[in-house]
Amino acid sequence: MAGPYQHNFSQRRGIQQRLNPNVAGPELPLRLQRLSHISWSSTYRQQLKAEGKSNNTIKTYFCGLKKFIETPLEDEEILTASAYEQMPLSTLHARIEPLNGRIDIWYHSISHLKSRTVLARMAAVAHLLNWLGLNMPDWLIRPPKGKTLPRTLTGRELDLVISASKQSENPIAEPIVILLLDTGMRVSELCGLDLHDIDLAGKNARVVGGKGNKDRLVLFTQNSVEVITSWLKIREVRAHPDEVSLFVSRRGKRPHPRSIQKMMVKLSQIAGLPAKKLTPHVLRHNFATGLLERGADLVSIQRLLGHSSIATTRMYLDITDQTLREVYKRAQALRDTIEEESDEN
């Protein structure tokens, strides 16, 4: 197996370039050459938006890239904030060329982080390099993925959480908890709901610009409709006059996902549960797991969760082959029952 020091021809050329600046290095792709003088950050942000990346994904990418781009080589000065933001595309291309050693220093500086964090940052760097016509070095080993699926709450724990939301002094606590449990929405999607997105008569809501900028329909239970109806009466006197958000904070403005996560910590205290055990994502996971246990098919769960791939849904639910067989048997039994009733009629 080739080791990190067994370089091919293009890698040797990169080493030669470091030793001799007259050796030509990789150039910007033709599609980017006309933009070479423009700030990399604004150009790359626009590229991510064009690819349909969500605002959260874009924020995560830039957060992961910052330390990599700022990593200094020997005798280099530390980048200022303005130099980082305004760096021309051509300068960035030369700066992060994978064979000048910067990426190796950066990689070792993040090696103490959790596998999931390292993988996310490597994915951000790989995407940027690919966009610039460069390649991620194959000697940088990606750490193995660890299972980080949240543990679902038991029926008794759910009862405690719902009871805590009703006892809470925050009037949005109960509708937030119920909607997370009944719809499986992401907390960012829930905070992004506007009044015109919901249809109480039709018992549904349109999630606009979800993850990957994909719109989808989520369904309400009768309980969802009732708690929303009760909340709307409070909203009338609480919301800022020009606020269109379904949920509003005590200041009358759209709540931030982080504020909902903090609210969950307070609810866990009221319910007598460890803080880490109750998060918006745990409630979303409970929604999906409950559907599976009640016999819902994976394609329907995938659509309700807003996953782009059914493989994601399977990993999300940690579905074993045995579970798949059980779902299949339930579906087959239901089909046989329908056929028998049809024959009788």
N, C-alpha and C positions, 0 to 999 in steps of 0.2 A: 504494500500500500504506500502511495506517495506521501511523504512527510511534509511538514511545513516548510522545509528548506529545499525541497526538490521542485524548483520552479520550472515552468515551461518557457518557451521563447518569449512570449509577451511579458511574462513576469521578470525575466532577465532584463528585458528592455526597460522595465520600470525601475529596476535597481540601477541600471546604467544611467538613467535619467537623474536619479538622486545624486550620483557621483559626478555626472557630467551634464550640466544644464542644456548643452547643445543637442543632446539626443531628444528627438521629438517624442512627446507623450500623447496620450489619447486626446482627441479633440471633442468638442461639443457636437452632438448629433446635428445634422443639417436643420432639423425642425426647430432647434433651439438657437441656432447661431445668430439669427436676426434679433434675438432677445438677450444676447450676451451682456449688454450694458445695463439691463434692467435689474432691479432688486430681486434677489432670488426668492425672498420670503413671500412677496406679493404674487410672483409668478407661480410659485409652487402651490400656494394656497388656492389660487384659481384652478390649477390643474386638479387638485384633490376634489374641489367642488364639482368640476366637470365630470369626474369619475363617479359622482354620486355619493361621495363620502359624507357622513353625517358631521354636524358641528362637533360632537363629542369625539369622533374618530380623528378629525383634523386637529383638535386640541391635543389629543394623545400623541399624535405623530410629531407635532412641533415640540411638545414637552420632551419626547424621547430623543429628538434630533439635537436639541440645544447643547447638551453636554458633549455630544460627539463633535459637532462643528466647532465648539469653543476649545476643545482639547488642544493644548499647545504642544508643538514639537520643541526640541531643544533650541534655545536661543530665540524663540518666538515670544512676542509680547502677548499679554492677555487681551483678547478682543473686548472692546467696549460695547455697550448695549447698542449704540447707534451703528457701529461698524458691523456688528452681527446682523442687524435688521436690513441695512442698506447695502450689504455686500453684493456686488454684481454677480450675475450668474456665471460668467466666465471665471471670476476669481474663486467662487465656491467650487466649481468643477476642478480647478487645479488644487485647491486646498484639501479636498477630501478624496483625491485620487488614492485608491486602496493600497497602493504599493509604496507610499511614502512613510508608512509606519504609524500614522495618526490613528487609524482604525484599530490597530493592535493595542496601542496605549489605552484607548477608550474601552476596548473590550475587557481588558484586565481590570479597569477601574470599576466596572459594573459586575464583576464576577461574584461579588458577595451578595448580590440581590437575589430575591426569589426567582425561581425558574420562569414563572409566568411573566414577571417584570422584564427579565432579560430577553425572553422571546418577543415580547411586545416591542421593545426598543430595537432589537435586531430586525424585526419586520419593518419598522419605520425607516431604518437606515437602508435596508435592502431596496425598499420602494424608491427612496430618493436616488440611490445609486443607479437603479435601473432606468429611472426617468432621465438621468443625465448620461445614459449610454455607458455606464460603468458596471462592473460585476462585483458582487459580494465575494470576498476571498473564501475559498472552499476549506481553508484550514481553521476557520473560526467555527468551533463546534457548538451547535445549538443544544442547550440542556434539554433533558427529557421532559415531556409534559407531565405535570402532576395533576391528578384529579382534584379539582377545587369546587366541585358541585356543592351547593348549600344543602344542609340537611333539612328536610321538610319538618314542619311542626306537626305534632300529634293532634288528634281531635280535641283533646282536653286543652292543649296549649292554644289552639285556635280560639276556643271558647274564651279563654283568659284574655287573649289579645283583643277580641271583639268587645268583651266587657270593658276592658281598659279604655278602648277608643270611645265608648259611650260615657265613661266617667271623666274623660279628659276635658280640661277647660278650653281646649282648642276646638272650635266647632268644625274644622275640616278633618279632624282625626277620624271620625267614624266613616264619612263618605270616602276618604282616601283609602282606608283599610278595606272597606267593602269592595270598592272598585278594583283594587289590586288583586283581591281574592277572586272576584267574579269575572274579570276580563283578562287577567294575565298581562296587562299593559306594563311596559317599562316605566319607571318613575319619571323619566324625561318626557315620555309621551303623555303621561297623565298631567304633568305640569304644563304641557303644551296645548292641552285641550281648550278650545274656545267655545263660547256659548252656542255659536252656529254649527258646531261640529256634532252636537248631540241631538238625538231624535228620541224623546221619551215615549212618544206614541208608538214608534217602531221598535223601541227597546234596543237601540244601537247607537254607536258613535263612529264617526270617521276619523281615524288617526291619520293626520296629514304630515308627510315628511318624516316618517319613522326612520328606523335605522336603515342606512343605505338610501335614504330619501324615497322609500316605498310607502305608498298609502295603503291602508287596509281597513276593513270593517271589524269592529269589536262588538260583542253582544252583551246586553244587560239582562240580569235576572229581575224579577219583580221587586226583590229586595233592593237592588241597585237603583231602580226607578224611584222607590220610596225615599231612600236616603238622599238622593240628588234633589228630589222635590222639596224635602225638608231644608236642605242646605240652601236652595235658591232663595228661600224667604230670608235667611240670614244674609245672604250675599247682597240683597237689595239695599240694605243699610250699611254694608261693610265695604263694598267695592268703590273704587275711585270712579267718578262719572264717565271717563273715557276708557275704562278697562274692559276688555272683551274676554279675558280669561275666565273659564268656568270656575276655577278655584282662585281665591285671593287670600293673601296674608292679612295679618292684623292691620297692616298699613294700606290695605285695599289694592295691592298690586299682585301680579302673577308670582306665585311662590317659586323658589329655586329648588331643584332636586336635592341640594345639600340640606335645605331646611326641612324637607320631608324626612331625610335620613336622621336628622337630629330629633325630629318628633318621634321617630320609631324608638330611639334610645329611651326617651321619656316613657313611652308606652310600655316598653319592656320592663321598666322599673315598677310601673303600676301593676303589671301582670305577674311580677315576681320571676321574670325570666332573665338569663344572662343577656347583656346588651348585644353581643355578637350573634345571638340566636334569632333576633328579629330585625330583618332588613326588608326594604321593598322587593329585593330580588328573591328573598326567601318566600315571600307571599306569591310572587309570580311563579316560582318553582312549585309551590303547593297547588296552584291553579292547574298547571300542566300535569302534575302527577295525579291529581284527583280525576282529571279527564281520562287519563289512561286507565286508572283503576276501575272507572265506571264503564269501560269498554269503548271509548272513543278511538277512532282510527288515527294513525300517525299523520296522515295527510291533513286531516282536519285540525289536529293539534298544531301542526306546522303552520298552517294558515292563520290560526288564531294567535299564535305567538309572534308571527311576523318573521319567521326564519326563511332565509333564501334557499336553504337546502334541507332536505329531510334527514340527511346525515347529521346535520347540526342538531336537529330535534332528537335524534336517537342518542347522540352523545350527551345532550343536555339532560335527558331523562335517565341516563345511565342504563339504557335498555339492554338486557341480556337476550341471548337467543331464546332462552326459555320463556321470557316475557313476550317476545314476538310470537312464539307458538301459541301462548295463551290468548293473545289478542286475536290471532288468526282463528283459533277455535271458536271464540265468542262470535266473531263475524260470520263464520260458517254456520253456527247454530242459529243465529238471527236470520240468515238467508233461508235456511231450511224451514224455519217457522213461518216466514213470509210466504214461501212457496206452498206450504201445507194449507195456510189460510186461504190462499188464492184458489187452490184446487177445490176446497170445500164450498167456496162461493161460485 
